[in-house]
Amino acid sequence: MANIKSAKKRVRQSEKNRLHNRYYAKTARNLVRAIRASKDSAEVATKLPVAMKQLDKLVKMNIIHRNKAANIKSSLALHANSLRA
């Protein structure tokens, strides 16, 4: 454990930020998982914009990399299009 006052504060801040980031990342993962598991095109059509928006927010908050978000969005769009066809 750190001895310096500023290092102790940094440890507290890091833990708080880690839990905050984990919550948002887990929420987005659950959305993505629900879309991929769904076989109903109407349900996917309603959930897809929400997931896209959430992924964009994660990129903006530096929780995930922009390329990872782009890859996930692309795969979700492919899944949604395959259900429509």
Biopython code that builds the backbone (N, CA, C, O; Angstrom):
import numpy as np
from Bio.PDB.StructureBuilder import StructureBuilder

atoms = [
    (1, "MET", "N", (0.849, -1.189, 0.000)),
    (1, "MET", "CA", (0.000, 0.000, 0.000)),
    (1, "MET", "C", (0.886, 1.242, 0.000)),
    (1, "MET", "O", (1.978, 1.250, 0.569)),
    (2, "ALA", "N", (0.395, 2.271, -0.643)),
    (2, "ALA", "CA", (1.158, 3.514, -0.779)),
    (2, "ALA", "C", (1.258, 4.248, 0.552)),
    (2, "ALA", "O", (0.359, 4.169, 1.390)),
    (3, "ASN", "N", (2.366, 4.962, 0.734)),
    (3, "ASN", "CA", (2.584, 5.733, 1.959)),
    (3, "ASN", "C", (2.295, 7.209, 1.755)),
    (3, "ASN", "O", (1.906, 7.905, 2.693)),
    (4, "ILE", "N", (2.484, 7.684, 0.541)),
    (4, "ILE", "CA", (2.329, 9.105, 0.270)),
    (4, "ILE", "C", (0.843, 9.427, 0.118)),
    (4, "ILE", "O", (0.072, 8.657, -0.455)),
    (5, "LYS", "N", (0.468, 10.595, 0.652)),
    (5, "LYS", "CA", (-0.932, 10.995, 0.679)),
    (5, "LYS", "C", (-1.552, 11.051, -0.724)),
    (5, "LYS", "O", (-2.673, 10.588, -0.932)),
    (6, "SER", "N", (-0.822, 11.614, -1.669)),
    (6, "SER", "CA", (-1.346, 11.723, -3.031)),
    (6, "SER", "C", (-1.480, 10.344, -3.685)),
    (6, "SER", "O", (-2.385, 10.122, -4.489)),
    (7, "ALA", "N", (-0.582, 9.425, -3.340)),
    (7, "ALA", "CA", (-0.655, 8.071, -3.895)),
    (7, "ALA", "C", (-1.867, 7.331, -3.328)),
    (7, "ALA", "O", (-2.511, 6.560, -4.039)),
    (8, "LYS", "N", (-2.178, 7.563, -2.052)),
    (8, "LYS", "CA", (-3.366, 6.950, -1.448)),
    (8, "LYS", "C", (-4.633, 7.472, -2.120)),
    (8, "LYS", "O", (-5.574, 6.721, -2.376)),
    (9, "LYS", "N", (-4.637, 8.765, -2.396)),
    (9, "LYS", "CA", (-5.788, 9.359, -3.086)),
    (9, "LYS", "C", (-5.927, 8.773, -4.484)),
    (9, "LYS", "O", (-7.037, 8.479, -4.929)),
    (10, "ARG", "N", (-4.813, 8.603, -5.175)),
    (10, "ARG", "CA", (-4.832, 8.048, -6.522)),
    (10, "ARG", "C", (-5.385, 6.621, -6.511)),
    (10, "ARG", "O", (-6.105, 6.228, -7.429)),
    (11, "VAL", "N", (-5.051, 5.850, -5.480)),
    (11, "VAL", "CA", (-5.570, 4.492, -5.355)),
    (11, "VAL", "C", (-7.085, 4.525, -5.193)),
    (11, "VAL", "O", (-7.798, 3.738, -5.816)),
    (12, "ARG", "N", (-7.578, 5.440, -4.353)),
    (12, "ARG", "CA", (-9.027, 5.576, -4.161)),
    (12, "ARG", "C", (-9.714, 5.982, -5.465)),
    (12, "ARG", "O", (-10.754, 5.427, -5.819)),
    (13, "GLN", "N", (-9.139, 6.936, -6.172)),
    (13, "GLN", "CA", (-9.719, 7.407, -7.427)),
    (13, "GLN", "C", (-9.722, 6.296, -8.481)),
    (13, "GLN", "O", (-10.694, 6.126, -9.217)),
    (14, "SER", "N", (-8.633, 5.555, -8.540)),
    (14, "SER", "CA", (-8.515, 4.483, -9.534)),
    (14, "SER", "C", (-9.574, 3.414, -9.313)),
    (14, "SER", "O", (-10.172, 2.918, -10.268)),
    (15, "GLU", "N", (-9.804, 3.060, -8.057)),
    (15, "GLU", "CA", (-10.802, 2.040, -7.742)),
    (15, "GLU", "C", (-12.207, 2.524, -8.103)),
    (15, "GLU", "O", (-13.012, 1.773, -8.653)),
    (16, "LYS", "N", (-12.484, 3.775, -7.788)),
    (16, "LYS", "CA", (-13.792, 4.355, -8.103)),
    (16, "LYS", "C", (-14.016, 4.386, -9.616)),
    (16, "LYS", "O", (-15.093, 4.035, -10.099)),
    (17, "ASN", "N", (-12.990, 4.809, -10.358)),
    (17, "ASN", "CA", (-13.089, 4.861, -11.809)),
    (17, "ASN", "C", (-13.211, 3.464, -12.424)),
    (17, "ASN", "O", (-13.929, 3.267, -13.405)),
    (18, "ARG", "N", (-12.502, 2.504, -11.836)),
    (18, "ARG", "CA", (-12.551, 1.133, -12.340)),
    (18, "ARG", "C", (-13.969, 0.575, -12.222)),
    (18, "ARG", "O", (-14.468, -0.059, -13.151)),
    (19, "LEU", "N", (-14.613, 0.811, -11.081)),
    (19, "LEU", "CA", (-15.974, 0.321, -10.884)),
    (19, "LEU", "C", (-16.958, 1.026, -11.815)),
    (19, "LEU", "O", (-17.879, 0.406, -12.346)),
    (20, "HIS", "N", (-16.753, 2.327, -12.006)),
    (20, "HIS", "CA", (-17.597, 3.103, -12.912)),
    (20, "HIS", "C", (-17.479, 2.574, -14.338)),
    (20, "HIS", "O", (-18.492, 2.360, -15.005)),
    (21, "ASN", "N", (-16.253, 2.363, -14.810)),
    (21, "ASN", "CA", (-16.011, 1.862, -16.161)),
    (21, "ASN", "C", (-16.557, 0.450, -16.333)),
    (21, "ASN", "O", (-17.106, 0.107, -17.380)),
    (22, "ARG", "N", (-16.398, -0.364, -15.291)),
    (22, "ARG", "CA", (-16.852, -1.743, -15.339)),
    (22, "ARG", "C", (-18.375, -1.813, -15.493)),
    (22, "ARG", "O", (-18.895, -2.655, -16.225)),
    (23, "TYR", "N", (-19.076, -0.923, -14.798)),
    (23, "TYR", "CA", (-20.531, -0.891, -14.884)),
    (23, "TYR", "C", (-20.979, -0.594, -16.317)),
    (23, "TYR", "O", (-21.827, -1.303, -16.860)),
    (24, "TYR", "N", (-20.424, 0.433, -16.923)),
    (24, "TYR", "CA", (-20.828, 0.807, -18.273)),
    (24, "TYR", "C", (-20.434, -0.245, -19.311)),
    (24, "TYR", "O", (-21.194, -0.523, -20.239)),
    (25, "ALA", "N", (-19.257, -0.819, -19.152)),
    (25, "ALA", "CA", (-18.804, -1.844, -20.085)),
    (25, "ALA", "C", (-19.678, -3.091, -19.976)),
    (25, "ALA", "O", (-20.019, -3.699, -20.991)),
    (26, "LYS", "N", (-20.039, -3.471, -18.766)),
    (26, "LYS", "CA", (-20.876, -4.654, -18.549)),
    (26, "LYS", "C", (-22.271, -4.432, -19.126)),
    (26, "LYS", "O", (-22.852, -5.341, -19.718)),
    (27, "THR", "N", (-22.808, -3.227, -18.956)),
    (27, "THR", "CA", (-24.118, -2.901, -19.500)),
    (27, "THR", "C", (-24.117, -3.028, -21.028)),
    (27, "THR", "O", (-25.042, -3.586, -21.618)),
    (28, "ALA", "N", (-23.081, -2.508, -21.641)),
    (28, "ALA", "CA", (-22.972, -2.588, -23.103)),
    (28, "ALA", "C", (-22.801, -4.037, -23.545)),
    (28, "ALA", "O", (-23.394, -4.452, -24.540)),
    (29, "ARG", "N", (-22.002, -4.804, -22.823)),
    (29, "ARG", "CA", (-21.809, -6.216, -23.158)),
    (29, "ARG", "C", (-23.126, -6.981, -23.090)),
    (29, "ARG", "O", (-23.401, -7.825, -23.943)),
    (30, "ASN", "N", (-23.938, -6.688, -22.079)),
    (30, "ASN", "CA", (-25.230, -7.358, -21.950)),
    (30, "ASN", "C", (-26.151, -7.000, -23.112)),
    (30, "ASN", "O", (-26.874, -7.856, -23.621)),
    (31, "LEU", "N", (-26.123, -5.739, -23.529)),
    (31, "LEU", "CA", (-26.927, -5.320, -24.686)),
    (31, "LEU", "C", (-26.501, -6.083, -25.940)),
    (31, "LEU", "O", (-27.338, -6.601, -26.680)),
    (32, "VAL", "N", (-25.213, -6.143, -26.164)),
    (32, "VAL", "CA", (-24.675, -6.823, -27.345)),
    (32, "VAL", "C", (-25.028, -8.301, -27.296)),
    (32, "VAL", "O", (-25.413, -8.889, -28.307)),
    (33, "ARG", "N", (-24.896, -8.895, -26.125)),
    (33, "ARG", "CA", (-25.205, -10.320, -25.967)),
    (33, "ARG", "C", (-26.683, -10.592, -26.260)),
    (33, "ARG", "O", (-27.021, -11.595, -26.889)),
    (34, "ALA", "N", (-27.555, -9.697, -25.801)),
    (34, "ALA", "CA", (-28.989, -9.874, -26.027)),
    (34, "ALA", "C", (-29.327, -9.778, -27.512)),
    (34, "ALA", "O", (-30.164, -10.526, -28.018)),
    (35, "ILE", "N", (-28.672, -8.855, -28.199)),
    (35, "ILE", "CA", (-28.931, -8.705, -29.633)),
    (35, "ILE", "C", (-28.448, -9.928, -30.401)),
    (35, "ILE", "O", (-29.147, -10.428, -31.283)),
    (36, "ARG", "N", (-27.266, -10.405, -30.072)),
    (36, "ARG", "CA", (-26.718, -11.563, -30.783)),
    (36, "ARG", "C", (-27.529, -12.826, -30.534)),
    (36, "ARG", "O", (-27.615, -13.691, -31.405)),
    (37, "ALA", "N", (-28.127, -12.936, -29.342)),
    (37, "ALA", "CA", (-28.900, -14.129, -29.004)),
    (37, "ALA", "C", (-30.294, -14.097, -29.599)),
    (37, "ALA", "O", (-30.927, -15.141, -29.754)),
    (38, "SER", "N", (-30.778, -12.916, -29.934)),
    (38, "SER", "CA", (-32.144, -12.764, -30.415)),
    (38, "SER", "C", (-32.289, -13.225, -31.866)),
    (38, "SER", "O", (-31.409, -13.003, -32.698)),
    (39, "LYS", "N", (-33.404, -13.862, -32.140)),
    (39, "LYS", "CA", (-33.728, -14.295, -33.504)),
    (39, "LYS", "C", (-34.901, -13.494, -34.073)),
    (39, "LYS", "O", (-35.308, -13.710, -35.214)),
    (40, "ASP", "N", (-35.440, -12.572, -33.277)),
    (40, "ASP", "CA", (-36.585, -11.762, -33.685)),
    (40, "ASP", "C", (-36.083, -10.445, -34.281)),
    (40, "ASP", "O", (-35.421, -9.658, -33.605)),
    (41, "SER", "N", (-36.407, -10.218, -35.552)),
    (41, "SER", "CA", (-35.887, -9.030, -36.229)),
    (41, "SER", "C", (-36.468, -7.741, -35.659)),
    (41, "SER", "O", (-35.788, -6.715, -35.662)),
    (42, "ALA", "N", (-37.707, -7.766, -35.172)),
    (42, "ALA", "CA", (-38.313, -6.562, -34.601)),
    (42, "ALA", "C", (-37.607, -6.169, -33.303)),
    (42, "ALA", "O", (-37.355, -4.992, -33.047)),
    (43, "GLU", "N", (-37.299, -7.169, -32.499)),
    (43, "GLU", "CA", (-36.609, -6.913, -31.229)),
    (43, "GLU", "C", (-35.202, -6.369, -31.492)),
    (43, "GLU", "O", (-34.755, -5.435, -30.826)),
    (44, "VAL", "N", (-34.521, -6.952, -32.454)),
    (44, "VAL", "CA", (-33.173, -6.497, -32.799)),
    (44, "VAL", "C", (-33.220, -5.067, -33.335)),
    (44, "VAL", "O", (-32.346, -4.255, -33.031)),
    (45, "ALA", "N", (-34.239, -4.767, -34.130)),
    (45, "ALA", "CA", (-34.359, -3.423, -34.699)),
    (45, "ALA", "C", (-34.546, -2.359, -33.624)),
    (45, "ALA", "O", (-34.088, -1.227, -33.781)),
    (46, "THR", "N", (-35.217, -2.721, -32.531)),
    (46, "THR", "CA", (-35.407, -1.745, -31.452)),
    (46, "THR", "C", (-34.174, -1.631, -30.561)),
    (46, "THR", "O", (-33.867, -0.547, -30.063)),
    (47, "LYS", "N", (-33.467, -2.738, -30.359)),
    (47, "LYS", "CA", (-32.304, -2.719, -29.470)),
    (47, "LYS", "C", (-31.035, -2.207, -30.140)),
    (47, "LYS", "O", (-30.132, -1.709, -29.469)),
    (48, "LEU", "N", (-30.966, -2.331, -31.466)),
    (48, "LEU", "CA", (-29.741, -1.971, -32.184)),
    (48, "LEU", "C", (-29.341, -0.507, -32.006)),
    (48, "LEU", "O", (-28.176, -0.252, -31.702)),
    (49, "PRO", "N", (-30.231, 0.467, -32.177)),
    (49, "PRO", "CA", (-29.820, 1.861, -31.993)),
    (49, "PRO", "C", (-29.356, 2.163, -30.565)),
    (49, "PRO", "O", (-28.456, 2.977, -30.356)),
    (50, "VAL", "N", (-29.972, 1.506, -29.596)),
    (50, "VAL", "CA", (-29.576, 1.705, -28.198)),
    (50, "VAL", "C", (-28.153, 1.197, -27.989)),
    (50, "VAL", "O", (-27.345, 1.849, -27.328)),
    (51, "ALA", "N", (-27.853, 0.039, -28.549)),
    (51, "ALA", "CA", (-26.519, -0.537, -28.409)),
    (51, "ALA", "C", (-25.470, 0.313, -29.120)),
    (51, "ALA", "O", (-24.378, 0.530, -28.595)),
    (52, "MET", "N", (-25.804, 0.789, -30.303)),
    (52, "MET", "CA", (-24.868, 1.641, -31.053)),
    (52, "MET", "C", (-24.545, 2.904, -30.262)),
    (52, "MET", "O", (-23.387, 3.312, -30.169)),
    (53, "LYS", "N", (-25.573, 3.513, -29.698)),
    (53, "LYS", "CA", (-25.385, 4.729, -28.909)),
    (53, "LYS", "C", (-24.521, 4.448, -27.678)),
    (53, "LYS", "O", (-23.641, 5.239, -27.339)),
    (54, "GLN", "N", (-24.774, 3.327, -27.015)),
    (54, "GLN", "CA", (-24.005, 2.963, -25.826)),
    (54, "GLN", "C", (-22.537, 2.726, -26.182)),
    (54, "GLN", "O", (-21.648, 3.146, -25.441)),
    (55, "LEU", "N", (-22.278, 2.064, -27.298)),
    (55, "LEU", "CA", (-20.899, 1.820, -27.720)),
    (55, "LEU", "C", (-20.180, 3.132, -28.044)),
    (55, "LEU", "O", (-19.004, 3.297, -27.722)),
    (56, "ASP", "N", (-20.892, 4.059, -28.679)),
    (56, "ASP", "CA", (-20.299, 5.363, -28.965)),
    (56, "ASP", "C", (-19.960, 6.114, -27.679)),
    (56, "ASP", "O", (-18.939, 6.798, -27.603)),
    (57, "LYS", "N", (-20.819, 5.983, -26.675)),
    (57, "LYS", "CA", (-20.547, 6.627, -25.386)),
    (57, "LYS", "C", (-19.310, 6.023, -24.723)),
    (57, "LYS", "O", (-18.507, 6.741, -24.127)),
    (58, "LEU", "N", (-19.160, 4.699, -24.830)),
    (58, "LEU", "CA", (-17.991, 4.045, -24.247)),
    (58, "LEU", "C", (-16.706, 4.520, -24.913)),
    (58, "LEU", "O", (-15.681, 4.686, -24.252)),
    (59, "VAL", "N", (-16.763, 4.735, -26.206)),
    (59, "VAL", "CA", (-15.593, 5.244, -26.926)),
    (59, "VAL", "C", (-15.288, 6.663, -26.452)),
    (59, "VAL", "O", (-14.133, 7.013, -26.208)),
    (60, "LYS", "N", (-16.317, 7.456, -26.326)),
    (60, "LYS", "CA", (-16.141, 8.849, -25.909)),
    (60, "LYS", "C", (-15.550, 8.938, -24.502)),
    (60, "LYS", "O", (-14.766, 9.841, -24.210)),
    (61, "MET", "N", (-15.929, 7.996, -23.628)),
    (61, "MET", "CA", (-15.427, 7.986, -22.252)),
    (61, "MET", "C", (-14.104, 7.231, -22.117)),
    (61, "MET", "O", (-13.605, 7.050, -21.006)),
    (62, "ASN", "N", (-13.535, 6.789, -23.242)),
    (62, "ASN", "CA", (-12.271, 6.037, -23.258)),
    (62, "ASN", "C", (-12.341, 4.734, -22.466)),
    (62, "ASN", "O", (-11.365, 4.339, -21.828)),
    (63, "ILE", "N", (-13.488, 4.069, -22.508)),
    (63, "ILE", "CA", (-13.624, 2.784, -21.839)),
    (63, "ILE", "C", (-13.251, 1.657, -22.793)),
    (63, "ILE", "O", (-12.617, 0.683, -22.390)),
    (64, "ILE", "N", (-13.647, 1.789, -24.065)),
    (64, "ILE", "CA", (-13.212, 0.833, -25.080)),
    (64, "ILE", "C", (-12.597, 1.602, -26.240)),
    (64, "ILE", "O", (-12.828, 2.800, -26.400)),
    (65, "HIS", "N", (-11.819, 0.904, -27.034)),
    (65, "HIS", "CA", (-11.160, 1.519, -28.181)),
    (65, "HIS", "C", (-12.162, 1.715, -29.309)),
    (65, "HIS", "O", (-13.111, 0.943, -29.447)),
    (66, "ARG", "N", (-11.949, 2.736, -30.105)),
    (66, "ARG", "CA", (-12.902, 3.051, -31.183)),
    (66, "ARG", "C", (-12.972, 1.950, -32.231)),
    (66, "ARG", "O", (-14.033, 1.716, -32.810)),
    (67, "ASN", "N", (-11.870, 1.278, -32.480)),
    (67, "ASN", "CA", (-11.893, 0.192, -33.463)),
    (67, "ASN", "C", (-12.679, -1.010, -32.945)),
    (67, "ASN", "O", (-13.367, -1.686, -33.710)),
    (68, "LYS", "N", (-12.574, -1.270, -31.645)),
    (68, "LYS", "CA", (-13.346, -2.366, -31.056)),
    (68, "LYS", "C", (-14.834, -2.068, -31.176)),
    (68, "LYS", "O", (-15.624, -2.947, -31.521)),
    (69, "ALA", "N", (-15.215, -0.824, -30.889)),
    (69, "ALA", "CA", (-16.619, -0.427, -31.010)),
    (69, "ALA", "C", (-17.084, -0.561, -32.457)),
    (69, "ALA", "O", (-18.196, -1.021, -32.714)),
    (70, "ALA", "N", (-16.241, -0.164, -33.395)),
    (70, "ALA", "CA", (-16.600, -0.258, -34.810)),
    (70, "ALA", "C", (-16.792, -1.718, -35.218)),
    (70, "ALA", "O", (-17.715, -2.037, -35.968)),
    (71, "ASN", "N", (-15.930, -2.598, -34.728)),
    (71, "ASN", "CA", (-16.054, -4.022, -35.054)),
    (71, "ASN", "C", (-17.335, -4.614, -34.482)),
    (71, "ASN", "O", (-18.013, -5.395, -35.149)),
    (72, "ILE", "N", (-17.666, -4.247, -33.258)),
    (72, "ILE", "CA", (-18.881, -4.757, -32.629)),
    (72, "ILE", "C", (-20.111, -4.241, -33.366)),
    (72, "ILE", "O", (-21.042, -4.997, -33.643)),
    (73, "LYS", "N", (-20.107, -2.935, -33.685)),
    (73, "LYS", "CA", (-21.241, -2.343, -34.400)),
    (73, "LYS", "C", (-21.425, -2.998, -35.767)),
    (73, "LYS", "O", (-22.551, -3.235, -36.203)),
    (74, "SER", "N", (-20.331, -3.283, -36.426)),
    (74, "SER", "CA", (-20.393, -3.922, -37.733)),
    (74, "SER", "C", (-20.990, -5.317, -37.633)),
    (74, "SER", "O", (-21.843, -5.690, -38.438)),
    (75, "SER", "N", (-20.548, -6.085, -36.652)),
    (75, "SER", "CA", (-21.060, -7.453, -36.513)),
    (75, "SER", "C", (-22.540, -7.450, -36.123)),
    (75, "SER", "O", (-23.299, -8.318, -36.554)),
    (76, "LEU", "N", (-22.949, -6.471, -35.306)),
    (76, "LEU", "CA", (-24.360, -6.371, -34.938)),
    (76, "LEU", "C", (-25.219, -5.997, -36.147)),
    (76, "LEU", "O", (-26.326, -6.509, -36.315)),
    (77, "ALA", "N", (-24.701, -5.106, -36.978)),
    (77, "ALA", "CA", (-25.433, -4.711, -38.186)),
    (77, "ALA", "C", (-25.568, -5.891, -39.136)),
    (77, "ALA", "O", (-26.621, -6.079, -39.745)),
    (78, "LEU", "N", (-24.516, -6.687, -39.268)),
    (78, "LEU", "CA", (-24.580, -7.880, -40.109)),
    (78, "LEU", "C", (-25.628, -8.867, -39.585)),
    (78, "LEU", "O", (-26.373, -9.470, -40.357)),
    (79, "HIS", "N", (-25.669, -9.016, -38.276)),
    (79, "HIS", "CA", (-26.652, -9.920, -37.653)),
    (79, "HIS", "C", (-28.070, -9.411, -37.922)),
    (79, "HIS", "O", (-28.957, -10.184, -38.285)),
    (80, "ALA", "N", (-28.274, -8.110, -37.741)),
    (80, "ALA", "CA", (-29.600, -7.525, -37.967)),
    (80, "ALA", "C", (-30.024, -7.681, -39.429)),
    (80, "ALA", "O", (-31.179, -7.997, -39.713)),
    (81, "ASN", "N", (-29.098, -7.462, -40.340)),
    (81, "ASN", "CA", (-29.413, -7.607, -41.771)),
    (81, "ASN", "C", (-29.695, -9.055, -42.150)),
    (81, "ASN", "O", (-30.530, -9.319, -43.015)),
    (82, "SER", "N", (-29.016, -9.980, -41.519)),
    (82, "SER", "CA", (-29.260, -11.390, -41.836)),
    (82, "SER", "C", (-30.641, -11.846, -41.362)),
    (82, "SER", "O", (-31.252, -12.731, -41.961)),
    (83, "LEU", "N", (-31.125, -11.230, -40.280)),
    (83, "LEU", "CA", (-32.462, -11.569, -39.801)),
    (83, "LEU", "C", (-33.541, -11.011, -40.726)),
    (83, "LEU", "O", (-34.600, -11.617, -40.890)),
    (84, "ARG", "N", (-33.267, -9.855, -41.327)),
    (84, "ARG", "CA", (-34.237, -9.231, -42.229)),
    (84, "ARG", "C", (-34.379, -9.988, -43.541)),
    (84, "ARG", "O", (-35.461, -10.047, -44.124)),
    (85, "ALA", "N", (-33.281, -10.562, -43.993)),
    (85, "ALA", "CA", (-33.293, -11.223, -45.310)),
    (85, "ALA", "C", (-33.916, -12.600, -45.261)),
    (85, "ALA", "O", (-33.998, -13.278, -46.286)),
]
sb = StructureBuilder()
sb.init_structure("model")
sb.init_model(0)
sb.init_chain("A")
sb.init_seg("    ")
for serial, (resi, resn, name, xyz) in enumerate(atoms, 1):
    if name == "N":
        sb.init_residue(resn, " ", resi, " ")
    sb.init_atom(name, np.array(xyz, "f"), 0.0, 1.0, " ", f" {name:<3s}", serial, name[0])
structure = sb.get_structure()
